Amino acid sequence: MKIAIIGAGNVGGTLGKGWAKHGHTVTFAVRDVNDPKLQSLLRDAPGAKAAPVAEAVAASEIVVLATPWDANEAALRGAGNLAGKVLLDCTNPLKADFSGLAVGYTTSGAEMVAGWAKGARVVKIFNTTGFPNMANPRYAEGPVVMFYCGDDAAAKADAAKLATDLGFEAKDAGELAIARLLEPYAMLWIHLAMKQGFGTGFAFKLMKR
Ligand SMILES: NC(=O)c1ccc[n+]([C@@H]2O[C@H](COP(=O)([O-])OP(=O)(O)OC[C@H]3O[C@@H](n4cnc5c(N)ncnc54)[C@H](OP(=O)(O)O)[C@@H]3O)[C@@H](O)[C@H]2O)c1
């Protein structure tokens, strides 16, 4: 798949490296293509390139949003025409002190992203675990579960394939408004990692009888 990744930081960089190694066509959609940080990232992402945001988005079928919450609206405004694109929202609307969600619990960051990204087929995914688990979602007990939600079945199928390619167990959680559950669920991971001393080397697993 042709994938543009807006935000080449911890999450965007990790996902891009994984997909590039898996043969996808990855373009890091960045504000400054000469940023020295990109050099080592591109070295570790075979065949990937960097391009200005709107150019990268125009050339891709999948757009990954991996920017800080307060940059989302501006990043999407700079992305050009998103109509018909599959938009994977990996972001969490975190308060600055990580104490909770800046948007509360009666809406979700994903629904706000869908409002900004006119016509995009938004899927919430890759927000519920830390980026080290995106680099390696395989534990001795099995793969890390990756829940996703959205209103477009074909877009969700693309998202699930991209999660499976990385090694996750991808699970459909329902419509886009279920992001109101997936974002607080991400807060639990963050709370355990940062405040309960778990660190980043743990993950949630799905068990079924
Ligand atoms: N860290 C995690 O483990 C984790 C896990 C799940 C979800 N998330 C969520 O994923 C998102 C990214 O987190 P992160 O840890 O990857 O952050 P990060 O390492 O700080 O990376 C953020 C990236 O966004 C870019 N950016 C900022 N404003 C932009 C704009 N207006 N247009 C284009 N690019 C812009 C930055 O580029 P510059 O270098 O140019 O500033 C940087 O490359 C956040 O919403 C976070 O809540 C994080």
The ligand as an SDF file (V2000), in Angstrom:
LIG
                    3D

 48 52  0  0  0  0  0  0  0  0999 V2000
    4.5680    7.6900   22.1030 N   0  0  0  0  0  0  0  0  0  0  0  0
    3.7460    6.6230   22.1480 C   0  0  0  0  0  0  0  0  0  0  0  0
    4.1360    5.5260   22.5910 O   0  0  0  0  0  0  0  0  0  0  0  0
    2.3490    6.7460   21.6110 C   0  0  0  0  0  0  0  0  0  0  0  0
    1.5360    5.5830   21.5300 C   0  0  0  0  0  0  0  0  0  0  0  0
    0.2670    5.6750   20.9780 C   0  0  0  0  0  0  0  0  0  0  0  0
   -0.2080    6.8970   20.5190 C   0  0  0  0  0  0  0  0  0  0  0  0
    0.5870    8.0210   20.6350 N   0  0  0  0  0  0  0  0  0  0  0  0
    0.0590    9.2860   20.1070 C   0  0  0  0  0  0  0  0  0  0  0  0
    0.7020    9.4810   18.8440 O   0  0  0  0  0  0  0  0  0  0  0  0
    0.9330   10.8600   18.6080 C   0  0  0  0  0  0  0  0  0  0  0  0
    2.4270   11.0820   18.3270 C   0  0  0  0  0  0  0  0  0  0  0  0
    3.1800   10.6900   19.4640 O   0  0  0  0  0  0  0  0  0  0  0  0
    4.7630   10.5570   19.3560 P   0  0  0  0  0  0  0  0  0  0  0  0
    5.2140   10.0270   20.6610 O   0  0  0  0  0  0  0  0  0  0  0  0
    5.1300    9.8720   18.0950 O   0  0  0  0  0  0  0  0  0  0  0  0
    5.1770   12.1000   19.2520 O   0  0  0  0  0  0  0  0  0  0  0  0
    6.5890   12.7060   18.7700 P   0  0  0  0  0  0  0  0  0  0  0  0
    7.6690   11.6860   18.8920 O   0  0  0  0  0  0  0  0  0  0  0  0
    6.7190   14.0150   19.4710 O   0  0  0  0  0  0  0  0  0  0  0  0
    6.3700   12.9890   17.2020 O   0  0  0  0  0  0  0  0  0  0  0  0
    5.4440   13.9210   16.7660 C   0  0  0  0  0  0  0  0  0  0  0  0
    5.7450   14.2350   15.3130 C   0  0  0  0  0  0  0  0  0  0  0  0
    4.7290   15.1330   14.8320 O   0  0  0  0  0  0  0  0  0  0  0  0
    5.3590   16.1050   14.0140 C   0  0  0  0  0  0  0  0  0  0  0  0
    4.5220   17.2990   13.9340 N   0  0  0  0  0  0  0  0  0  0  0  0
    4.1820   18.1430   14.9390 C   0  0  0  0  0  0  0  0  0  0  0  0
    3.3650   19.1080   14.4700 N   0  0  0  0  0  0  0  0  0  0  0  0
    3.1840   18.8580   13.1390 C   0  0  0  0  0  0  0  0  0  0  0  0
    2.4510   19.4960   12.1020 C   0  0  0  0  0  0  0  0  0  0  0  0
    1.7010   20.5930   12.3320 N   0  0  0  0  0  0  0  0  0  0  0  0
    2.5140   18.9670   10.8430 N   0  0  0  0  0  0  0  0  0  0  0  0
    3.2470   17.8560   10.5950 C   0  0  0  0  0  0  0  0  0  0  0  0
    3.9520   17.2130   11.5350 N   0  0  0  0  0  0  0  0  0  0  0  0
    3.9280   17.7120   12.7920 C   0  0  0  0  0  0  0  0  0  0  0  0
    6.6960   16.3500   14.6810 C   0  0  0  0  0  0  0  0  0  0  0  0
    7.5640   16.9060   13.7410 O   0  0  0  0  0  0  0  0  0  0  0  0
    8.7570   17.9170   14.1240 P   0  0  0  0  0  0  0  0  0  0  0  0
    9.9340   17.0580   14.3940 O   0  0  0  0  0  0  0  0  0  0  0  0
    8.8350   18.7420   12.8860 O   0  0  0  0  0  0  0  0  0  0  0  0
    8.2930   18.7040   15.3320 O   0  0  0  0  0  0  0  0  0  0  0  0
    7.0870   14.9250   15.0720 C   0  0  0  0  0  0  0  0  0  0  0  0
    7.7170   14.2600   13.9980 O   0  0  0  0  0  0  0  0  0  0  0  0
    0.4240   11.6010   19.8420 C   0  0  0  0  0  0  0  0  0  0  0  0
   -0.8890   12.0670   19.5700 O   0  0  0  0  0  0  0  0  0  0  0  0
    0.4090   10.5220   20.9240 C   0  0  0  0  0  0  0  0  0  0  0  0
   -0.5890   10.7730   21.9190 O   0  0  0  0  0  0  0  0  0  0  0  0
    1.8450    7.9630   21.1570 C   0  0  0  0  0  0  0  0  0  0  0  0
  1  2  1  0
  2  3  2  0
  2  4  1  0
  4  5  1  0
  4 48  2  0
  5  6  2  0
  6  7  1  0
  7  8  2  0
  8  9  1  0
  8 48  1  0
  9 10  1  0
  9 46  1  0
 10 11  1  0
 11 12  1  0
 11 44  1  0
 12 13  1  0
 13 14  1  0
 14 15  2  0
 14 16  1  0
 14 17  1  0
 17 18  1  0
 18 19  2  0
 18 20  1  0
 18 21  1  0
 21 22  1  0
 22 23  1  0
 23 24  1  0
 23 42  1  0
 24 25  1  0
 25 26  1  0
 25 36  1  0
 26 27  1  0
 26 35  1  0
 27 28  2  0
 28 29  1  0
 29 30  1  0
 29 35  2  0
 30 31  1  0
 30 32  2  0
 32 33  1  0
 33 34  2  0
 34 35  1  0
 36 37  1  0
 36 42  1  0
 37 38  1  0
 38 39  2  0
 38 40  1  0
 38 41  1  0
 42 43  1  0
 44 45  1  0
 44 46  1  0
 46 47  1  0
M  CHG  2   8   1  16  -1
M  END
$$$$
